[in-house]
């Protein structure tokens, strides 16, 4: 990296830390504090009730305070990253960053605590005194051997988890990576020779973890800056190093490297020379983890041993050993069961969970976050990526289960699978709301055809459909393209084995399809030649024909192209006197709950009858999610204050709904703020028929509905489920190009619901 680019990176990092406000953390209230009543409950006199409950039973602190989800990151700044002993205050940006990672990846609240205390015993006393405040302690960046002393004393005196991440977090991720490296290399724990450089806290912890996983003590050769750690050595020794002393007359790395299966480097740059790599075993495993410059650069290691399996601590090479794969999730599991410690069983469970996840199919979310990288299990993909959303559910659940089985859980879970579902729901924002839909879809095995079957998102969705539902995906696309993309993405599914394919270029049903299309469209200007051409090139039309011919139960299209273009073919082929599109409903999942928006796409300027139809359809769909509809007809006009425009049409729609005696709550016409704010609505129109905030907004113009949907998605952090095409008897749905693979899975569940549940 050039001096200029280094300076650019430096300035960008400083700007990031300074703006828009200094630092990376802030404290926010979780309860309202808007009036005197709130104040009397949050503080005096109401707060005394919570205090008395905790005095009577200390375990109640997890119920009435944040303690059960609060971690302290504690450091004295004596071993900060690669910066060394820079002091407690200078370590604060790192500790704030650690707190941010806790919140981002595991929704754990965290305070960073920097302590000016170099004496390990005094530091341990300070940490122990913090026990009433926190549910767990993460020790960070404390130099060796002091870190061993601090952790030992804290673990002995405290009844909450104490975890030195530099030791155990690194060891867990190394253990997971090594587990899978041995799997790839075809080697076993009990047979391998391990050579390690670095006798610090992380290096010792990694070796201890390898012993727990099955490496034989006599097969471990530890070297530090002074050479081999051997029996009788006096220089720079401590009990932790001495545990790995070899009875040998060898003294250097050069003398012990021959035949090594695994090199574990936690030392410094350039320690492992290419000529030493050439003397290692067949298919050597090289973990060169020094940062920023490893013990050997991957290209040099690969040149010396082309079959080597390599990991580093850097993000610009494959297999980054990153502690963020571990610490958020091991603490999540420990906190959720009220563990008194993080023991060996929990650490090994964490290793196994991380390793197993890498061997599973890569998630669509991780693929999107690391676009362009090969995320298929193998030599260059030994451990999952930090942004894989499955980490929380898989790893935290494994840790929680191990805590319960090993007897350190004070609040054991009654249903471990329900716990995993809750964790998944916290990551996949749609999971909880979609559960009733998935349950309804499970009552029948429906065939879902995807018009854009070559799209990466569709392929990932097809994998998820086969894993999570009873539905049968059908993909329209070229088999060789689909096969190649499945292999490249590391998907287990394959055409004609796991799902059916319709090949537009060569399918035995081609004649049947174009003749069916021509029969439907013959009096609407479509000639046989045009019908043939469309059935070779238009995958939306092909999908609709399959549904029309009862070769599929429902179709999903729209991952590219314009919505109304797709709608034209759906209406042409599948429309009838009973089935015709009458609205698109989008579910927006927001921080404070769900909000449905209609009609976002189908009718640009709906009539009063069409607006009433949209409201009725929306109510039916909202109930599918287990939600009782509260529908607001939204306009610039408010309860009759404008005679013309959308307000006039919405007032007429209101009369139609009144005449039909609908069994759901609706009100209008009104502004959006009145729809969402019951107090404002009550001031404007006392005695209105709606209670609480609206959860469905029906607009008098598609522009307004679409704009609201997009603003909520782009600026409000809303996650969209949909659009759901209403009026087609669940025979077709048109998505938008921004949809994700998870979004397609959700739409497949909606399409997979039997018709008697939905219309």
C-alpha positions, 0 to 999 in steps of 0.5 A: 500500500502506498504512502498516499493510500495509507494517509487516505485510509488514516483520514477516512478512519479519523473522520469515521470516528469523529462524525457525525458525533464523536465516538461509536456509541450512545445510550438510548432509553428503552421505555417512553419518558414523555410525561409525569406518569412515565417519570413516576414509573421510571424513577421515584416512586415507582422504581422502588418496587423493582428495587425491592423485588431484586432485594428479595431475589437477586435473580430478579435483576435479569427481569427488571433491569438490563443486567441480563443482556449487559456485558462489560468490555474491560481493558487496561490498554497494555496489549492493544491490537498490534500497538502494544502498551498504549495505555487505557485511554488510547485503547478506548476506540478499540473497546468502543468498537468491540461494544459495537460488534456485540450490539451489531451481531448479537444484540447485546448491550455493552459498556467499554471500561478502560482502567488505569491499573497495570497491576493484575491483582488490583485490576482483578479486584476492580473487575470483580467489584463490577459484578452487580452491574453486568451479566458477563465480563469480556476481558480485552487487550491485557498483556501476557502473563497478566491476562492469565492472572486477571482471568483466573482471579475473576473466574474464581471470585465472580458468579458470571461468565468471564471470558478473555477474548484474546485468548479464548475467542481466537482459540475457538475460531482457530479450532473451527478453522483447523477442524475444517482444514483437517476435513479438507486435507483428510487428516485426523487430530490424533495423527497431526504434528503441530508447530506453533510460534508465539507463546503469548495468551492467544498462542497458548489458548489456541494450543490448549483448544487443539488439545481439547479437540484431540491433538496429542500433547507430545505432538505439539512443538511451541516456539517463541522469540527465543526458540523452542520451549523445552524442558529445563529452559529458564529464559522468559518462561511461565507456567502456561508455556512450561506446559508445552515444553518438549524433552528435546535437544532441538532448539529452533523452528528450523529444527522442528518444522520437518513433517509438520501438518499444522503451522500455527503462527501468532508471532510476527512477520516473516517467521515462516520462510518458504524453505521451511514450508517445503519441509512440512507434510503433504497438504500442509495447513498454515495458519499465519495469523500475525497482523497486519503482516503474517508469518508468511504471505499466502502467495509465498506459502502457495508457491512453496506448497501448491496444495497448502491450506492457508488462513491469515488474520487479514480480511484481504485473503481467504479464511480470515480468523476473526474473533467476531465469529465467536464472542458475540454468539458465545456471550449470547448463549451464555447470557440467555441461560444465565450461565455462571461461567463459559466452560470448556463444553461451551467453547467446544460447542462454539467451535463445532457450531462455527465449523458446521456452518461453513460446511453448510450451504452459504447463506444468500445474505453472506453472499450479498455482503461478500459479492465476488468471493467464492463462498463454497466449502473447501480450502479457501472457505474454512469458516463462515463470514462474519455477516452470515446471519445464521451464526446467531441461531446456530452458534448461540444455540449450541452454546446455550445447549452445552451450558445446560448440559454441563450444569452451569445454566441458572435459567435453563431454556424449556424449548431449545428449538423455540429459542433458535427460532427466536434468534433467527427471527431477531436476524431475519426480521420477517421470520416471526411475522411469516411463521403463520404463513409458513405453517399454512403453506405446510398443509399442502405441497404446491408447485411454484414456478420461478420465471427467472430461474437463472437468477442467483437469488432464485437459486438460493431461494430454491435451496431454502425452499427445499430445506424449509418447506414442503413446496416443489420449485420449478425453474425456467432457464437453461439447465447448463447455466443453472448447473454452473451457477449452483456449483459456483455458489456452493449450492447443493441443489442440482437441476432435474435431481432436486427441482424441475426445469423448463428450458425455453430453448429446448423443451418437449412441451414447447408445442403444447405451450405455444398452442395454448398461448395462441388459443388464449390470444388468437383474437387479440392479435397474436399469430402462431409465429408470434406465439412461438417466439414468445414461448421461446423468449418470454419466461413470464409468459411461459410460467403463466402458461404452466399455471394455466395448464395446471403444471404448476400451482403458482408462479413468481416473476419480476426479479428484473424488468418493469412490474406492469410488463409482467402484469400484462402477461399475468392478466392476459393468460391467467385473468378471468371473470373471477380472477383479475388483479385488483391491487398489490399489497406490501408488508413493511416490517419496521422497528416498531412493528408491521405496516401494510401499504396498498395499492403500490403497483396495479391501479394507477388511479383506482375508482371508489369500487376498486379502492373498496376492493383493495381494502377488502383484499388487504384485510383478508391478506393481513389476517393471514399473518395473524394480525387483525386489520386496522385500515386507514383510507389515506389522502391529502384530504382529511375527513371531508375538508377537500371536496375534490381529488383522491378524498372524493374517491376515498369517501365514496369507497368508504360508503361502499364498505359501509354498505357491504357490512365488512367485518374489519375496522376501517376509517377515512379519509385522512392524512397518514399522520392521523392514521398512525397517531390515535391522539391526533386523530381523536382531536381532529375527529372525536368518536371516529371508529378506529382504535389505535394506530392503523396497520394498513394504509390504502392510498387513492393513488399508486404514486402515493402508495409506491412512494410511501413504500420506498421511503419506508424501505430506503430511509425507515429501514423497513424490510419488505415482504411482497408485493402480494398480488391480490385478486389472482387466487394465489396463482401469480405474484410479481416481485420487484428487482430489489427483492432478496433471496430471503424475500423470494422464500417469503413469497414462495411461502405466500404462493404455497398457501392452498387456495382455500386459505387465500384468494 
